[in-house]
Amino acid sequence: MSRRCELTGKGPMTGHKVSHAQNKTKRRFLPNLQEVTLASETLGRTFRLRISNHALRSVDHRGGLDAYLAKARDEDLSPAALAIKKEIAKAQTAAA
C-alpha cells in the first residue's frame, strides 16, 4: 500500500535526524495517513479513502467531499479519487 494521500498527493519526504552533537543521519518524514469513510451528498454513497489528516481538515473546511473534489486539481488526485470526481460531476450535470 502506497504511503500517499489520495486527495492531496502528499507523500514521504526525506531529511536529517540531528543529534545533540549535530550528527546528521538520513530519515524519512511520513505523512499522517488515516483510513476514513467519506460520504458524497450528490451520489448518496460512501467511499473509503486513505487520506492525510491535513486533507481531512480541508474536506471539512470546504464543506464535504463533493465541494473539495470540485476545486481539487486532477493531477493531485489518485485514480480512485479522480473517478469519484468525474462520477460526481456527471451526476450534477444530469441533475441540472
Secondary structure by P-SEA (a helix, b strand, c coil): cccccccccbbbbbbbbcccccbbbbbbbbccccbbbbbbccccbbbbbbccaaaaaaaaaaccaaaaaaacccccccaaaaaaaaaaaaaaaaac
